[in-house]
Amino acid sequence: MQYRTLGTTGTVVSNLCLGTMTFGAEADEAASHAMMGRFAQAGGTFLDTADVYSRGVSEEIVGRWLRANPDEADRMVVATKGRFPMGAGPNDLGLSRRHLGRALDASLRRLQLERVDLYQLHAFDALTPIEETLRFLDDAVSAGKIAYWGFSNFLGWQLTKAVHVARAHGFAAPATLQPQYNLLVRDIEHEIVPACLDAGIGLLPWSPLAGGWLTGKYRRDERPTGSTRLGENPERGMEAFGPRNSEEATWTAIEAVRSIAEARGVTMAQVALAWLAARPAVTSVILGARNTRQLDDNMGAADLVLSLEETERLDGASARQMPDYPYGRAGIAQRHRKMEGGR
């Protein structure tokens, strides 16, 4: 493993993070504990979960492993999230002080911890004033319930507003952002990555293999079957087969990954993960495995460094058409004072 600071904090984490969304759902407790043990043995020091993963079961599984393995637990940086509903009441969701206070306490009980290292806002809440949310987080830091806090699934303007509200009030600053980011989904590079670089926020990309697409398991125009996620449900979420299969850019990127993997004698997953781990602002890439075999393969990317030529090939193959303004050449030229007349 390689190790990096968590955003601009002094806490160090492995460049690969074990995500636990599969725990209690696609992986039972024995398989989940086996993955955590394998991850720790490989030098992994960063675990990410959330209260809504398997409706609290993921946190409970993580908590029991931490309690049963004190030496490994002492080295782990543990992250969880709150925002989405765990009950049916009108206040059982959102980023209000009321909901987050109860959600954090419940997460700590399930994790069997007195403090969580990183507490993340799982998504933006348009109904709660950001000042209320940030004051709660600052109080939680002062109370010793969390060490740091971060975002997940926030837009560029939303995280930038939060950064400056926190500064204005002297609240604890955000450390991280967890977005979807991979060779097939690079839209955050328009606004979100620059906002993170400006604020010193570390990126923790989720879905780094695009729901399995970047492992090479799917074939053009062949509707998936079998025990893969899309084999079980080809219309599953953002990685649904139909829309991605119909885009030529999907297969251009996949073939570039395949070509580099074959030339290097590594797997496609390892190439895709290594590309992502080296992107600007990325602190740690969140792995989502269903078993130790998948995890072992993914962890092979921990020390894989792509050459400049390989990186440029992947950059070019995965580039999507960008609006010329304000993001494309015209916008870049304007921001760097290369245009005449201010237009």
C-alpha positions, 0 to 999 in steps of 0.5 A, spaced: 500 500 500 501 507 499 499 512 504 497 519 503 494 524 508 486 525 509 485 531 505 489 536 508 489 533 515 495 530 519 491 523 519 494 518 514 490 513 510 492 507 505 491 509 498 485 504 497 479 504 502 475 498 503 468 500 502 463 496 505 456 497 502 456 489 500 456 487 507 450 484 510 447 484 502 452 481 497 457 478 502 455 475 509 458 476 515 463 471 514 465 473 508 465 480 510 470 479 516 475 475 511 475 481 507 477 486 512 482 481 515 485 480 508 485 488 507 488 489 514 494 484 512 495 487 506 496 494 509 490 497 508 488 502 514 481 505 511 474 502 512 468 506 509 461 504 511 454 508 512 448 507 516 443 505 510 448 500 508 444 494 509 440 498 514 445 498 519 447 491 518 454 493 515 456 498 521 454 492 525 459 487 522 464 492 521 463 493 529 464 486 531 470 485 527 473 491 530 472 489 537 474 482 535 481 484 532 483 490 537 490 490 534 488 491 526 482 496 529 487 500 532 490 501 525 484 503 522 481 509 520 473 508 520 469 512 516 461 512 516 455 517 513 449 519 515 443 523 511 438 518 508 432 515 512 433 509 517 426 510 520 419 512 517 418 519 521 418 525 517 425 527 521 428 521 520 432 523 514 436 530 512 442 534 515 438 537 520 441 537 527 436 533 530 437 527 525 444 527 524 445 527 532 441 521 532 444 518 526 451 519 529 449 516 536 446 510 532 452 509 528 457 509 534 453 504 537 453 499 531 460 500 530 462 499 538 466 506 537 466 512 542 468 516 536 468 515 528 474 518 524 471 521 519 463 522 519 460 524 512 454 528 509 451 522 505 448 527 500 446 535 500 439 537 503 436 543 500 431 544 506 436 544 512 440 551 512 448 549 511 449 553 518 445 548 522 449 542 519 456 545 520 454 547 527 452 540 529 458 537 525 463 542 529 459 541 536 460 533 534 468 534 533 468 538 540 464 533 543 469 528 541 464 524 537 468 525 530 475 527 528 473 530 521 467 530 517 466 530 509 461 530 504 458 525 499 455 526 492 455 534 493 456 539 487 461 544 486 457 550 489 455 546 495 461 544 497 464 551 496 459 554 500 460 549 506 467 551 506 466 558 506 461 558 511 465 554 515 471 559 515 466 565 516 464 561 523 470 558 525 467 551 524 471 545 523 473 545 516 471 539 511 476 534 509 474 529 504 469 529 498 466 522 496 463 522 489 462 517 483 469 517 479 472 512 474 474 512 467 467 512 464 464 517 469 469 523 469 464 529 469 466 531 476 472 534 473 468 540 470 467 543 477 468 539 483 475 537 482 477 544 481 473 546 487 476 540 491 483 542 489 482 550 491 479 548 498 484 542 500 479 537 500 481 530 498 477 525 493 474 518 495 472 516 489 466 511 489 464 506 484 471 506 481 470 500 476 464 503 474 459 497 477 464 492 474 464 495 467 472 496 467 473 489 469 472 487 462 466 482 464 461 485 459 461 484 452 458 489 447 451 488 445 451 481 449 446 482 455 449 480 461 447 473 465 449 470 471 451 472 478 454 479 476 450 485 478 448 486 471 447 479 470 442 479 476 439 486 474 441 489 467 437 495 469 441 496 475 442 503 477 447 508 474 451 502 471 445 499 467 447 495 461 443 498 456 445 506 456 452 504 457 452 499 451 449 504 446 455 509 447 461 508 443 465 512 448 464 506 453 467 501 449 473 505 447 475 506 454 474 499 455 478 497 450 484 502 452 484 499 459 484 492 456 490 493 451 494 496 457 492 491 462 495 485 457 501 489 455 503 490 463 501 483 465 495 485 470 488 485 470 483 491 467 481 492 474 488 494 476 489 498 471 483 502 472 484 503 479 491 505 478 489 511 473 484 513 478 488 513 484 493 518 481 488 523 479 489 530 482 486 531 489 485 523 490 486 521 497 484 514 497 479 509 492 474 506 495 473 498 493 467 495 493 468 487 493 463 481 494 469 476 496 476 476 497 478 474 490 475 480 488 478 484 493 485 481 492 485 482 485 483 490 486 489 490 491 494 489 486 493 496 484 495 499 490 503 499 488 501 499 480 504 506 477 502 507 470 507 510 465 505 517 462 504 514 455 499 509 458 496 515 462 495 519 456 492 513 452 487 512 458 485 520 458 484 520 451 480 514 450 475 516 456 475 523 454 467 525 453 465 531 449 465 537 453 461 543 452 466 549 449 463 554 454 464 555 460 468 548 460 472 547 454 477 551 450 473 557 450 472 557 457 479 555 459 482 561 454 478 566 457 480 564 464 487 564 463 486 571 459 488 568 452 482 571 449 481 578 446 475 582 447 472 579 454 468 574 450 
